């Protein structure tokens, strides 16, 4: 009896779902377009409303899709709204990588080959510093392939992010991390794809933000405002700080959904937003270059993931900003596509597969048959 009632309820929700309507134009720099007129399968877009009404998707708060720089879909659910500041969690890391590039563009940082420890002479004695630490570069941190024993996926790791969060000084915590070893069953860098052994390390991402602060002479939030947010027309944002007051470049920044999409569009557009070059094309291309292989069918650039999705009988590589809870910004330059999924399903095992499935089944599958 209960199953019949639930089925009837779901059928009612499905039958009463609002048919696709083009997004509303707003004064935020985003043009909008009618997906139906562009050849999208709007039945699959309509089905998103039904999917998000199901209790299994209660954590998904927004889905936004843009193609060729125009928003074609904008859906809010489960407490989400246009004005909600969404906690990006680790998707912030990609923003931090953009800030590193902005600092390089401005001559504040020489290049991604700059030595990490050279920025912290007041905290670590350079004389006697282990050569492997002295040789660590920003590229090592950007690609999650540094020499530290730091693995957020291993609760026993010395560098696990949860240990950093309860420490008095996050900067010192990162700098003092021990060097990693290699068990017989693990690959050394020379035997790994791209010559790098991947290890997900939020402490390294945090230290990237600390380097930007020291190189620019500005708090990370202020540099982000000047270099990225103001040029992108982003006016509402929340940055966090560490125990010692350093901007938290490793995670937790909050933005509105339409503003989150602007970072994806910036990467898709080779550093341009509208008619303004905000970050150099060279840097965005560098960010979107595979550097390491975390696992099968997955690659990693500079603080950004690259996933393989099946589409119409072939595999497509899609770049993605990714954060705890299933927060994503998918970037597919080959389709001129950017898609945002925001979610509050933090620390839930199914959150990432669920958001990826939404993107695969209701965005990629709905693309015009020509792909553009």
N, C-alpha and C positions, 0 to 999 in steps of 0.2 A: 504494500500500500504506500509506504513511504517513498519507495523508488518511483512509483507512478506519479506521486505528487511532485517530486523533484524534477521528473522528466517534463511534466506539464509546465512547471515554473520556468525551466530552462527554455522550453519551446515558446513560452510567452515572451521571455526576454528577447529571444532571437527574432520573433515576429515583430516586436515593437522597436527593434534597433533602428536608429536614425540612419537613413541612407547617406552615402558619401556627399559631403558638401565641401567646396574649396575652402581653404583656411582664410581667416579674416586678415586683411591688411592692417598693419599697425605702423606707428612711427618709430621703428627700431632698426631700419636699414634693410629689412628682409622684404623683397618682393614675394608675391604669392602667385600660384598658378593652379589651374584646374587639371587634376590628374586624369580625369576622364578624357578631356580634350587632347591630352598628350599620349593617350593610348594605354594608360595603366589599367590593370585589372581591378576595377574598383570594388568588385564583389569580395576580393580578398582583403581589401582595405576596410570594407564594411564589417567583415568578420572579426576585425580587431575589437570592436565594441562588445561583441558577444564574448570573445575570449577574455577580455579584461573584466567582464562582469562575473566570470566564474570564480568561485572562492580560491581555486588553485593559483590564480593570478592576482591575488589581493595586494601583493606588494608593488605591482607595476603602477607607477603614478603618471607617466606620460610617455607618449611615442610621437616623435616628430621626424618627418622625412623631407629632405630637400634634394632637388635635382637641377643641375645647371644653375645653381645659385638662387633657386626659387623654392619656397616651401610649398609642398603639394599635399601634405597631411599633417595635422596637429590634433592629437587626442589626449585628453586628461581624464584620469580615473582614480578611484581609491584615495581621495583626498588631495590629489595633485591639482595644480592650477597654473595659469600663466605667471603669476607673481610668486609662486613658491620658490624658495631658494633650496635647490636640491643638493644634498651632500654627495659629492662626486667620489668620496673616498679615494682610492688609488688612481682613478682617472686623472686626478690632480697631477700625477707624475708627468704626464704628457705636457701639461701646461708649464711645468717646471723646465722641461727640456726646451720648450719654445723660449722661455726666459733666458736660458743659457745661450741660445742662439742670438737672442736680441742683445745680450751683453757682448757677444763676440762681434756682432754687426757694429756695435757702438765703440769697439776698440777697448772695452773694459776687461775683456778676457782675450788672450792671444788666439787661442784655438781650442778645439776639443782635445788637443795633445798637451794642454797645460797640466802641470803636476799638481795633484790635489793637496798634498801636505805643505806645499810652498805657501798656501794661503793661510796657514795656521801656525806660523812661527812662534806666536805668543802662547800656544797651547801644547806644542810638541817640539822638543829639541831636535833640530835637524842633524846635529852631530851625533853619530851613533844610531841614527834611525835605520831600521832594517831596510836594506836596498830594495826589497820587494814593495815595501810601503812607499819609499821615496820615489819609486818608478811609477806608482799608480797615477793614471791620468783621468781627466774628466770622461774620456771615451770609455774607460773601464767601468765607471759608475753609470754612465748613460746606458750602456749595453748590459748591465747586470752581470758583469763578468770580472768584478774586482778580485783582489787577492785575499780579501778577508774571509774568515769563517763566519758567514752571515747567510742565513737561510730562513725566511719567514715561514716556509712550509715544514720546517723541522722544529718542533717544540723544544728540542734539546740544544738547538744551535745557540752559541754564545751571542750571536747577533740578532736573534729573533726579535721582531719589532716590539713585542709585548714587554720585553726586558728594557728596551729603550724608553718606552712611554713612562715607566715608573722610576727612571733614573733622574737624578738631579740636574744633570747637564747632558743633553742629547748630543751636542757637538763632541764633547769629550768622550762620550760613550762610543760614538762611531770611530773616532780617531784611534781609540785604544783597543779596538777589536783585534783579536788574535788573527794570525794568518791561517788560511785553510790548509788542510791536508787532503790527500786523495786515497780513499780506501781502494782495495784491489778491484772492487766491482764498479768503480766510478771512472769516467773518462778524464784524462788530463787535457788541458787546452790543445796541445799539439795533435791530439787524436779526435778532437771535437769538430763539428761543422763550423766553418768560418774561423777556426783556431781559437775559439773561446768556450769556456765552460760556464754555462748559465747557472746562476743562483739568485733567486728573487730576494732582494735586500732593500727594504724600505729605508734603513739607516743610510744607505748610499744615496738614495733619492733625496732624503732630508739634507745630507751634506752638500748636494748640488745646489740646493736653495741657499745654504749658508755661504757657499762660494759666491753666488750671485750677489748676496748682500755685501760681502766684503769687497768684491770687485767693483760694485757700483756705488758703494758708500750709502746705500739706501735700504730701508726695511724692505723685505721681499714684497709685501703687499703694495708698498708705494711704487717700487720698480715695475711690478705687474700692472698697476694702474697706468703708469706713464707709457710703458712699452707696448702693452697689449690691450688692456681693457678700455682705456679712453679712445684709442683709434678705432676699436671695434664698436664703440657706442654702448659699452657695458657700464651701467650705473649702479647696479645692485650686486653686491658680492660680500662674502665673508671669508677671510683668511684666518687660520689658526696659528698659534705660536707654541713653541716648545717651552719647557720649564724655564729655560734661561732667556726666553724672549726672542728666539730666532724664528723667522717665518717657517711654517710647516710645509715644505715643498714635497713631502712624501704622501700627503693625503689630507682629505677633509675639507677642501675648499668648496664653497656653496655658490651656485649660480642658478639663474632661471633657465628653463629648457631652451628657449630661443637663443639665449646667450651661449649656452653650452654648444649649440650647433655651430656657432660662429668659429669656434676653435677647429671643428672638423672642416668647415669650409676654408679656413685659412690654410690648412694642410693640403686639402684637395686643390686649392688654387695656387699652390707653390708660393705661399707667403703673402698673397694679395687678398685684400678685402675691398670690394668695389674698385676704385681706381687708385688705391693706395697700397704701396709695398710696405707691409708692416714688419715682416721678417724676411730675410733674404731667401730667394728661391734656392740658392745653394744649400742653405741650412735645412730647409724643409725636405729637400731631396736627400740630404745626409741622414735626417731623422728617419725617413722612409726607405732606408736601405737595410736589409736583413744583416744582423750581426751575430746572432746566436740562435740555437734551436733548443727551446725548453723541453719540448716533447714532440711526439709524432704529429704531423699535420699542423705544426705551430712554429712560427719564427718570431724573432724579437728584433726591433730596431733600436732607436734611442727613446727609451721609456714609452714604447708603444708596441702592441702585439700585432701579429699578422696570422690570421686564421684562414683555413681552407674550407670553402663552402661548395657544395655541389649545386649546380644550376644548369638545368636543361641539358643534362648528359655530359657536362664537363665541370672541372674544378676551377673555381675562381679564388684568388687570394684577395682577402679583404683586410685592411688595416683597422685596428680598433683601440681606442682609449678604453680602459677597463677598470672598474672599481667594485669593491665588495658590495654584495647585495644584488648584483646583476646590472649595475650601471654601465652603460656603454655609449660610445660614439663610434659608429661604423663609418669607414671612409673607403669608398671604392672609386678611385679616379677613372677607371676604365668605363664606368657607367655615369660619371659626373654626379655621383651619389654621396649624400651624407645622411645618416639616420641616427637619432638619439633615442635611447631607452633609459628612463630613470626608474629606480626601484628602491624600496626601503626594506627589502627582504635580506637584511644583513645576516651574515654568518649562517646562511641556510645553504645546504649542499646543492639543492636544485636551482638556486637563483641564477647562476650563470648559464646552465643549459636552457633554462626557461627563456631568458632574454635572447639568447642566440637563436632559439627555435622561433621566437616571434619575428626576428629579423629575417630568418631564412624563409618562413612560411607565409609571411604577410607583407614583406617588403621586397626581398629578392624575387620571390615567385610572382609578384604583381608587376614587376617591371615591364615596360612595353616590349613586345617581342623582338624589336630591333636592338634592345639593350640601351637605347638612348632615345 
